[in-house]
Amino acid sequence: MNGYGKYFGKKIGWYLVTFLFAVVLNFALPRMMPGDPVAGIAAQTTQGVTNTAAAEKIYKEYAEKFGVDKPVYVQFLKWAGNALRGDLGVSFSQYPRPVADILKSSMGWTLCLQLPAILIGWLLGNMLGAIAAYVKKGFDKIILPVFLFISNIPAFGMAVILLFIFSLRLGWFPSSGGYGYDLIPNFSWTFIRSVVAHYQLPFWSIVLTTIGAQAIGMRSMAIYELNADYVKYSRFLGIHDRKIVRYVFRNAMLPQITGLAMSLGTMMGGALVSEIVFSYPGIGTTMMAAIKGQDYPLLSACTLIITLMVLVANLVVEILYGLIDPRIKASQMD
């Protein structure tokens, strides 16, 4: 275990350093946006107030409440300390609602949508890519062009295509939202049917783009491994093809595991565009609202979650590589 301990220790150390830099950027970048959101909140409170001194006093009270009247480094230290305790502040755009409450709601919608979609897309893509590489013939000639086309469609493009065909043209599914606007969340069959109907288009837009990319990657890696010297030598020795293929696809899966971890990590990033297209009540829509409302605390919290998921996903990949590939342990023992 000395080799593994050395390998994992170095990786965790580098990821901690990266996380510290990322936290600083997550705090600083949203606050570089032009405008003063505190002035907007104060203006709503002082509507009809003609006394300038009273309006200025109210503005100062809000600035003090949100802590924006202090130097930036003091704001950062206070924000970081509160974040460690789970206090992400109060939302500017949805004042006085806490940021943590907003994220609890939107995170649930995002995880329920994107986690199953990415996992199903990854499994189907790798299965189809492996079949295309091993079977070849007509199957490969049909599946490869289709997946090349699908893999080059961005998430927002696939979302718009499905929205146009299945919602606007055919009218099979709703075009936006997580459930009917006339419904209140509950456990009735009416509400559940509405959630399932609104779920379909965002779900399949993510699944289809994930299938395409994974199928192409798996096919390329499987073909490379099938033509490797160890495969030719094994066949020369008379080893059964089924046993050879098991090792071939195990080696070909290493980059695909990276793809899965990165997809799970960026589930709070790139694929969020699909949520925005369909106005799905997840992190993507929440982040867009935070940008429009210059909501620093909410935007910083959203980007912090994305950063954490990407770093954790990459660390999981490194750990899986260390466990799957014995060459890594051997290199650390030298």
C-alpha positions as CSV (number, residue, x, y, z in Angstrom):
1,M,0.0,0.0,0.0
2,N,3.0,2.3,0.1
3,G,2.8,2.9,-3.6
4,Y,-0.9,3.7,-3.4
5,G,-0.4,5.9,-0.3
6,K,2.2,8.0,-2.0
7,Y,0.2,8.3,-5.2
8,F,-3.1,9.3,-3.4
9,G,-1.3,11.7,-1.1
10,K,0.2,13.7,-3.9
11,K,-3.0,13.8,-5.8
12,I,-5.1,15.0,-2.8
13,G,-2.5,17.6,-2.0
14,W,-2.6,19.1,-5.5
15,Y,-6.4,19.1,-5.5
16,L,-6.5,20.9,-2.1
17,V,-4.2,23.7,-3.5
18,T,-6.4,23.9,-6.7
19,F,-9.5,24.1,-4.5
20,L,-8.1,27.1,-2.5
21,F,-7.3,29.0,-5.7
22,A,-10.8,28.1,-7.1
23,V,-12.5,29.4,-3.9
24,V,-10.8,32.8,-4.3
25,L,-11.8,33.1,-7.9
26,N,-15.4,32.0,-7.1
27,F,-15.6,34.8,-4.6
28,A,-13.8,37.5,-6.7
29,L,-15.1,37.0,-10.2
30,P,-18.9,37.6,-9.5
31,R,-18.0,40.8,-7.6
32,M,-16.3,42.2,-10.7
33,M,-19.6,42.4,-12.5
34,P,-20.7,46.1,-13.1
35,G,-23.5,47.5,-11.1
36,D,-24.6,47.7,-7.4
37,P,-27.2,45.1,-6.4
38,V,-27.5,46.6,-2.9
39,A,-28.7,49.9,-4.5
40,G,-31.4,48.0,-6.3
41,I,-32.7,46.4,-3.0
42,A,-32.5,49.8,-1.2
43,A,-34.4,51.4,-4.1
44,Q,-37.3,49.0,-3.7
45,T,-37.4,49.7,0.0
46,T,-37.3,53.5,-0.4
47,Q,-40.0,53.8,-3.1
48,G,-42.0,56.9,-2.3
49,V,-39.3,58.2,0.1
50,T,-38.4,61.8,-0.8
51,N,-36.0,62.4,2.0
52,T,-32.5,61.9,0.5
53,A,-30.8,61.5,3.9
54,A,-33.3,58.7,4.9
55,A,-32.7,56.9,1.6
56,E,-29.0,57.1,2.1
57,K,-29.4,55.7,5.7
58,I,-31.4,52.8,4.4
59,Y,-28.7,52.1,1.7
60,K,-26.0,52.1,4.4
61,E,-28.0,49.7,6.6
62,Y,-28.3,47.3,3.7
63,A,-24.7,47.6,2.8
64,E,-23.8,46.9,6.4
65,K,-26.2,44.0,6.5
66,F,-24.7,42.4,3.4
67,G,-21.1,43.3,4.4
68,V,-20.3,45.1,1.2
69,D,-19.2,48.3,3.1
70,K,-16.0,46.5,4.3
71,P,-12.8,45.9,2.3
72,V,-12.8,43.0,-0.1
73,Y,-10.4,40.8,1.9
74,V,-12.5,41.2,5.0
75,Q,-15.6,40.2,3.0
76,F,-13.8,37.2,1.7
77,L,-12.6,36.0,5.1
78,K,-16.1,36.4,6.5
79,W,-17.7,34.6,3.5
80,A,-15.2,31.7,3.6
81,G,-15.7,31.3,7.4
82,N,-19.5,31.3,7.0
83,A,-19.3,28.9,4.1
84,L,-17.4,26.4,6.2
85,R,-20.3,26.5,8.6
86,G,-22.8,26.0,5.8
87,D,-24.0,29.6,5.8
88,L,-23.8,30.9,2.2
89,G,-25.4,34.2,2.9
90,V,-28.6,35.8,1.9
91,S,-29.7,36.1,-1.7
92,F,-29.8,39.7,-3.2
93,S,-32.3,38.9,-5.9
94,Q,-34.6,36.9,-3.6
95,Y,-34.0,38.8,-0.4
96,P,-34.4,37.8,2.4
97,R,-34.3,34.1,1.3
98,P,-31.1,32.3,2.4
99,V,-28.9,31.0,-0.5
100,A,-28.7,27.6,1.1
101,D,-32.5,27.2,0.8
102,I,-32.5,28.2,-2.8
103,L,-29.7,25.7,-3.6
104,K,-31.5,22.9,-1.7
105,S,-34.5,23.2,-4.0
106,S,-32.6,23.6,-7.3
107,M,-30.0,21.0,-6.5
108,G,-32.6,18.3,-6.1
109,W,-34.1,19.0,-9.5
110,T,-30.7,19.0,-11.2
111,L,-29.5,15.8,-9.6
112,C,-32.8,14.0,-10.4
113,L,-32.6,15.1,-14.0
114,Q,-28.9,14.9,-14.9
115,L,-27.5,12.0,-12.8
116,P,-29.8,9.4,-14.4
117,A,-29.5,10.9,-17.8
118,I,-25.6,10.9,-17.8
119,L,-25.4,7.4,-16.4
120,I,-27.9,6.0,-18.9
121,G,-26.2,7.8,-21.8
122,W,-22.8,6.6,-20.7
123,L,-23.9,3.0,-20.4
124,L,-25.7,3.0,-23.7
125,G,-22.9,4.8,-25.5
126,N,-20.2,2.4,-24.3
127,M,-22.3,-0.6,-25.2
128,L,-23.0,0.6,-28.7
129,G,-19.4,1.8,-29.2
130,A,-18.1,-1.6,-28.1
131,I,-20.5,-3.5,-30.4
132,A,-19.6,-1.2,-33.3
133,A,-15.9,-1.9,-32.8
134,Y,-16.2,-5.7,-32.4
135,V,-19.0,-6.5,-34.8
136,K,-18.2,-4.0,-37.5
137,K,-19.8,-4.8,-40.9
138,G,-23.2,-3.1,-41.5
139,F,-23.7,-2.2,-37.8
140,D,-20.6,-0.1,-37.7
141,K,-21.3,1.6,-41.0
142,I,-24.7,2.7,-39.8
143,I,-24.0,3.5,-36.1
144,L,-20.8,5.5,-36.7
145,P,-22.2,8.2,-39.0
146,V,-25.2,8.6,-36.7
147,F,-23.1,9.0,-33.6
148,L,-20.6,11.3,-35.3
149,F,-23.5,13.5,-36.1
150,I,-25.1,13.3,-32.6
151,S,-21.8,13.9,-30.8
152,N,-21.2,17.1,-32.6
153,I,-24.5,18.6,-31.5
154,P,-24.0,20.7,-28.4
155,A,-26.4,20.3,-25.4
156,F,-28.3,23.5,-26.1
157,G,-28.6,22.5,-29.8
158,M,-30.1,19.1,-29.0
159,A,-32.4,20.8,-26.5
160,V,-33.7,23.3,-29.1
161,I,-34.2,20.5,-31.7
162,L,-36.2,18.3,-29.3
163,L,-38.2,21.4,-28.1
164,F,-39.1,22.4,-31.6
165,I,-40.1,18.9,-32.8
166,F,-41.8,17.3,-29.8
167,S,-43.2,20.3,-28.1
168,L,-43.9,23.1,-30.6
169,R,-44.7,20.8,-33.6
170,L,-46.1,17.6,-32.2
171,G,-47.2,18.9,-28.9
172,W,-46.4,15.7,-27.1
173,F,-44.5,17.3,-24.1
174,P,-44.6,20.6,-22.3
175,S,-42.0,23.2,-23.4
176,S,-40.8,24.6,-20.1
177,G,-40.9,24.3,-16.3
178,G,-40.6,21.3,-14.0
179,Y,-44.3,20.9,-13.6
180,G,-47.5,22.7,-14.5
181,Y,-47.7,26.4,-13.6
182,D,-51.2,25.9,-12.2
183,L,-50.0,23.1,-9.8
184,I,-48.7,23.2,-6.2
185,P,-46.0,20.6,-5.4
186,N,-47.6,17.6,-3.7
187,F,-47.7,13.7,-3.9
188,S,-50.9,13.5,-6.0
189,W,-50.9,11.6,-9.3
190,T,-51.8,14.8,-11.2
191,F,-48.6,16.5,-10.0
192,I,-46.4,13.4,-10.6
193,R,-47.7,13.0,-14.2
194,S,-46.9,16.6,-14.8
195,V,-43.4,16.3,-13.4
196,V,-42.8,13.2,-15.6
197,A,-44.1,15.0,-18.7
198,H,-41.9,18.0,-18.1
199,Y,-38.9,15.7,-17.4
200,Q,-38.9,14.0,-20.8
201,L,-37.4,16.6,-23.1
202,P,-34.5,17.8,-20.8
203,F,-33.7,14.1,-19.9
204,W,-33.4,12.9,-23.5
205,S,-31.5,16.0,-24.7
206,I,-28.8,15.1,-22.2
207,V,-28.9,11.3,-22.9
208,L,-28.6,11.7,-26.7
209,T,-25.6,14.0,-26.5
210,T,-23.9,11.7,-23.9
211,I,-24.5,8.6,-26.0
212,G,-22.9,10.1,-29.1
213,A,-19.7,11.2,-27.4
214,Q,-19.2,8.0,-25.4
215,A,-20.0,5.7,-28.3
216,I,-17.3,7.4,-30.5
217,G,-14.7,7.3,-27.7
218,M,-15.4,3.7,-26.9
219,R,-15.3,2.6,-30.5
220,S,-12.0,4.3,-31.1
221,M,-10.4,2.9,-28.0
222,A,-11.7,-0.6,-28.5
223,I,-10.4,-0.7,-32.1
224,Y,-7.0,0.4,-30.9
225,E,-6.9,-2.3,-28.2
226,L,-8.2,-5.0,-30.6
227,N,-5.2,-4.3,-32.9
228,A,-2.7,-4.3,-30.0
229,D,0.2,-6.7,-30.0
230,Y,-1.0,-8.5,-26.9
231,V,-4.3,-9.4,-28.6
232,K,-2.5,-10.8,-31.7
233,Y,-0.2,-12.8,-29.5
234,S,-3.0,-14.1,-27.3
235,R,-4.9,-15.3,-30.4
236,F,-1.7,-16.9,-31.7
237,L,-1.5,-18.9,-28.5
238,G,-5.1,-20.1,-29.0
239,I,-6.7,-18.2,-26.1
240,H,-10.5,-18.0,-26.4
241,D,-11.7,-14.8,-28.1
242,R,-14.2,-14.2,-25.3
243,K,-11.5,-14.0,-22.7
244,I,-9.4,-11.7,-24.8
245,V,-12.3,-9.4,-25.4
246,R,-12.8,-9.1,-21.7
247,Y,-9.3,-7.7,-21.2
248,V,-9.6,-5.5,-24.3
249,F,-12.7,-3.7,-23.2
250,R,-11.3,-3.4,-19.6
251,N,-8.4,-1.5,-21.0
252,A,-10.6,0.5,-23.4
253,M,-12.8,1.6,-20.5
254,L,-10.1,3.6,-18.7
255,P,-10.6,6.8,-20.8
256,Q,-14.3,6.2,-20.7
257,I,-14.2,6.2,-16.9
258,T,-12.6,9.7,-17.2
259,G,-15.4,10.7,-19.5
260,L,-18.0,9.5,-16.9
261,A,-16.4,11.3,-14.0
262,M,-16.0,14.5,-16.0
263,S,-19.6,14.3,-17.1
264,L,-20.7,13.9,-13.5
265,G,-18.4,16.7,-12.5
266,T,-19.6,19.1,-15.2
267,M,-23.2,18.1,-14.6
268,M,-23.4,21.4,-12.8
269,G,-21.7,23.1,-15.8
270,G,-22.2,22.4,-19.5
271,A,-25.4,20.4,-19.4
272,L,-27.0,23.1,-17.3
273,V,-27.7,24.9,-20.6
274,S,-30.5,22.3,-21.2
275,E,-32.1,23.4,-18.0
276,I,-32.0,27.0,-19.1
277,V,-33.5,26.2,-22.6
278,F,-36.4,24.3,-20.9
279,S,-36.6,26.7,-17.9
280,Y,-36.2,23.6,-15.7
281,P,-36.0,24.6,-12.0
282,G,-32.4,23.4,-11.4
283,I,-29.0,25.0,-10.8
284,G,-28.8,26.2,-14.4
285,T,-31.9,28.4,-14.2
286,T,-30.9,29.5,-10.7
287,M,-27.5,30.6,-11.9
288,M,-29.0,32.5,-14.9
289,A,-31.3,34.3,-12.5
290,A,-28.3,35.1,-10.2
291,I,-26.4,36.6,-13.1
292,K,-29.3,38.7,-14.3
293,G,-30.0,39.9,-10.7
294,Q,-26.3,40.5,-9.9
295,D,-26.8,38.2,-7.0
296,Y,-23.2,37.8,-5.7
297,P,-23.9,35.3,-2.9
298,L,-26.1,33.0,-5.0
299,L,-23.7,33.1,-8.0
300,S,-20.7,32.4,-5.8
301,A,-22.5,29.5,-4.2
302,C,-23.5,28.0,-7.6
303,T,-19.9,28.3,-9.0
304,L,-18.5,26.8,-5.8
305,I,-20.7,23.8,-6.2
306,I,-19.6,23.4,-9.8
307,T,-16.0,23.7,-8.7
308,L,-16.4,21.1,-6.0
309,M,-18.1,18.6,-8.3
310,V,-15.4,19.0,-11.0
311,L,-12.5,18.6,-8.5
312,V,-14.2,15.6,-6.8
313,A,-14.9,14.0,-10.1
314,N,-11.3,14.4,-11.2
315,L,-10.0,13.0,-7.9
316,V,-12.3,10.0,-8.2
317,V,-10.8,9.4,-11.7
318,E,-7.3,9.5,-10.3
319,I,-8.2,7.1,-7.5
320,L,-9.9,4.7,-9.9
321,Y,-6.9,4.8,-12.3
322,G,-4.6,4.0,-9.4
323,L,-6.8,1.0,-8.4
324,I,-7.5,-0.3,-12.0
325,D,-4.0,0.2,-13.5
326,P,-1.3,-1.6,-11.6
327,R,1.4,0.3,-13.5
328,I,0.6,3.4,-11.4
329,K,1.4,1.6,-8.2
330,A,4.6,0.1,-9.8
331,S,5.8,3.6,-10.9
332,Q,5.4,4.9,-7.3
333,M,7.4,2.0,-5.9
334,D,10.4,2.8,-8.0
